[in-house]
């Protein structure tokens, strides 16, 4: 059963704005992973608008990257970003719309690195969905492949102080041209 994204991912520019500083925190980890495993074929689950995948493609190496996401708007944003990239980057990327718990890609069994970044496992609301995603991911890996999940581990002190911190505020305004 596909998970419900609600309206959150319908406003891709808001998503990109909200997480624009995140790359400084997690991109070094993903770069280290690619450097360590030297994959030939990589699959990013919940690839979103390309924040991580595009950064990795700028590294040295010629691995092929496939991205999977359930949100068409995010994939369209990724495609628009790809159009601004050199042909050498564009030809290394294939994007797929699909649910991480029941996808089946042409390159099944050929990925030597699959990763699920940025707490995206939280989009799978129950244990059955999570287990389906893990089994499906396993089926897409090579026999020596690696599956890496990045998830948020709550810090009770941080969470208990959440209401004492100012929240991020974003202003959205729609303007119409007088013409």
TIDO-289135 format. One record per residue (C-alpha): residue number from 0; residue in one letter; x, y, z. Coordinates in pm, whole numbers, plus 50000, padded with zeros to 5 digits. Layout:
[site NUM,A,[X,Y,Z]]
...
end
This chain:
[site 0,X,[50000,50000,50000]]
[site 1,X,[50152,50337,49902]]
[site 2,X,[50210,50581,50182]]
[site 3,X,[50028,50915,50198]]
[site 4,X,[50247,51219,50150]]
[site 5,X,[49978,51476,50214]]
[site 6,X,[50049,51826,50085]]
[site 7,X,[50405,51846,50216]]
[site 8,X,[50579,51744,49895]]
[site 9,X,[50345,51933,49664]]
[site 10,X,[50539,52255,49733]]
[site 11,X,[50887,52149,49627]]
[site 12,X,[51036,52497,49642]]
[site 13,X,[50929,52520,50007]]
[site 14,X,[51091,52185,50077]]
[site 15,X,[51416,52291,49910]]
[site 16,X,[51414,52620,50101]]
[site 17,X,[51348,52451,50433]]
[site 18,X,[51633,52203,50393]]
[site 19,X,[51886,52414,50203]]
[site 20,X,[52133,52411,50494]]
[site 21,X,[52099,52037,50555]]
[site 22,X,[52356,51946,50288]]
[site 23,X,[52639,52076,50504]]
[site 24,X,[52541,51821,50767]]
[site 25,X,[52478,51502,50572]]
[site 26,X,[52649,51529,50232]]
[site 27,X,[52996,51456,50379]]
[site 28,X,[52858,51127,50517]]
[site 29,X,[52716,51022,50178]]
[site 30,X,[53036,51123,49998]]
[site 31,X,[53239,50912,50241]]
[site 32,X,[53007,50619,50178]]
[site 33,X,[53050,50640,49799]]
[site 34,X,[53427,50678,49841]]
[site 35,X,[53445,50376,50073]]
[site 36,X,[53232,50139,49866]]
[site 37,X,[53321,50264,49513]]
[site 38,X,[52987,50150,49370]]
[site 39,X,[52915,50109,49001]]
[site 40,X,[52538,50131,49033]]
[site 41,X,[52363,50327,49310]]
[site 42,X,[51994,50352,49401]]
[site 43,X,[51867,50636,49617]]
[site 44,X,[51528,50563,49769]]
[site 45,X,[51311,50868,49845]]
[site 46,X,[51544,51071,49623]]
[site 47,X,[51328,51382,49641]]
[site 48,X,[51437,51681,49439]]
[site 49,X,[51797,51563,49404]]
[site 50,X,[51962,51736,49699]]
[site 51,X,[52185,51437,49778]]
[site 52,X,[52206,51257,49444]]
[site 53,X,[52324,51560,49250]]
[site 54,X,[52596,51630,49505]]
[site 55,X,[52722,51272,49478]]
[site 56,X,[52726,51286,49099]]
[site 57,X,[52970,51577,49116]]
[site 58,X,[53225,51351,49285]]
[site 59,X,[53493,51177,49085]]
[site 60,X,[53389,50838,48958]]
[site 61,X,[53143,50727,48699]]
[site 62,X,[52884,50535,48897]]
[site 63,X,[52531,50527,48762]]
[site 64,X,[52260,50666,48987]]
[site 65,X,[51895,50573,48989]]
[site 66,X,[51649,50758,49206]]
[site 67,X,[51309,50642,49326]]
[site 68,X,[51042,50864,49477]]
[site 69,X,[50667,50841,49522]]
[site 70,X,[50614,51218,49475]]
[site 71,X,[50583,51327,49109]]
[site 72,X,[50647,51691,49201]]
[site 73,X,[50978,51605,49364]]
[site 74,X,[51087,51402,49062]]
[site 75,X,[50991,51688,48829]]
[site 76,X,[51202,51927,49038]]
[site 77,X,[51492,51679,49018]]
[site 78,X,[51453,51666,48638]]
[site 79,X,[51456,52047,48615]]
[site 80,X,[51777,52057,48819]]
[site 81,X,[51928,51788,48598]]
[site 82,X,[51863,52002,48289]]
[site 83,X,[52113,52255,48428]]
[site 84,X,[52380,51988,48470]]
[site 85,X,[52640,51890,48209]]
[site 86,X,[52550,51606,47974]]
[site 87,X,[52812,51391,48149]]
[site 88,X,[52603,51409,48469]]
[site 89,X,[52261,51385,48302]]
[site 90,X,[52336,51058,48125]]
[site 91,X,[52432,50889,48453]]
[site 92,X,[52089,50943,48613]]
[site 93,X,[51762,50753,48577]]
[site 94,X,[51459,50855,48783]]
[site 95,X,[51161,50637,48870]]
[site 96,X,[50825,50712,49029]]
[site 97,X,[50732,50444,49278]]
[site 98,X,[50679,50329,49633]]
[site 99,X,[50991,50198,49807]]
[site 100,X,[50797,49907,49955]]
[site 101,X,[50685,49757,49623]]
[site 102,X,[50906,49884,49339]]
[site 103,X,[51067,49657,49083]]
[site 104,X,[51334,49810,48863]]
[site 105,X,[51490,49677,48546]]
[site 106,X,[51828,49660,48720]]
[site 107,X,[51697,49442,49004]]
[site 108,X,[51986,49257,49166]]
[site 109,X,[52247,49488,49012]]
[site 110,X,[52280,49770,49267]]
[site 111,X,[52590,49758,49482]]
[site 112,X,[52477,50051,49697]]
[site 113,X,[52122,50144,49792]]
[site 114,X,[52055,50415,50044]]
[site 115,X,[51754,50565,50217]]
[site 116,X,[51855,50909,50343]]
[site 117,X,[51729,51182,50569]]
[site 118,X,[51489,50993,50793]]
[site 119,X,[51278,50889,50493]]
[site 120,X,[51209,50555,50660]]
[site 121,X,[50955,50754,50863]]
[site 122,X,[50733,50766,50553]]
[site 123,X,[50666,50397,50603]]
[site 124,X,[50411,50406,50880]]
[site 125,X,[50400,50048,50998]]
[site 126,X,[50631,49754,51043]]
[site 127,X,[50482,49567,50746]]
[site 128,X,[50563,49854,50507]]
[site 129,X,[50913,49879,50650]]
[site 130,X,[50976,49506,50617]]
[site 131,X,[50842,49508,50259]]
[site 132,X,[51078,49794,50175]]
[site 133,X,[51375,49614,50332]]
[site 134,X,[51300,49287,50154]]
[site 135,X,[51247,49466,49825]]
[site 136,X,[51570,49658,49869]]
[site 137,X,[51754,49334,49946]]
[site 138,X,[51621,49186,49621]]
[site 139,X,[51765,49482,49426]]
[site 140,X,[52116,49452,49575]]
[site 141,X,[52406,49255,49433]]
[site 142,X,[52522,48968,49653]]
[site 143,X,[52791,49193,49805]]
[site 144,X,[52583,49511,49799]]
[site 145,X,[52526,49755,50083]]
[site 146,X,[52202,49908,50211]]
[site 147,X,[52236,50218,50430]]
[site 148,X,[51949,50385,50616]]
[site 149,X,[51986,50728,50774]]
[site 150,X,[51733,50788,51048]]
[site 151,X,[51676,51031,51330]]
[site 152,X,[51738,50896,51678]]
[site 153,X,[51550,51120,51920]]
[site 154,X,[51744,51298,52192]]
[site 155,X,[51508,51344,52486]]
[site 156,X,[51686,51662,52603]]
[site 157,X,[51659,51816,52256]]
[site 158,X,[51293,51720,52221]]
[site 159,X,[51197,51837,52570]]
[site 160,X,[51338,52181,52492]]
[site 161,X,[51166,52206,52151]]
[site 162,X,[50891,52438,52269]]
[site 163,X,[51147,52682,52412]]
[site 164,X,[51319,52735,52077]]
[site 165,X,[51187,52973,51812]]
[site 166,X,[51044,52791,51515]]
[site 167,X,[51134,52854,51153]]
[site 168,X,[50888,53085,50985]]
[site 169,X,[50844,53095,50610]]
[site 170,X,[50639,53354,50429]]
[site 171,X,[50452,53250,50121]]
[site 172,X,[50295,53515,49904]]
[site 173,X,[50143,53503,49561]]
[site 174,X,[50175,53813,49350]]
[site 175,X,[50001,53878,49023]]
[site 176,X,[50144,54088,48748]]
[site 177,X,[49934,54398,48670]]
[site 178,X,[49957,54311,48300]]
end
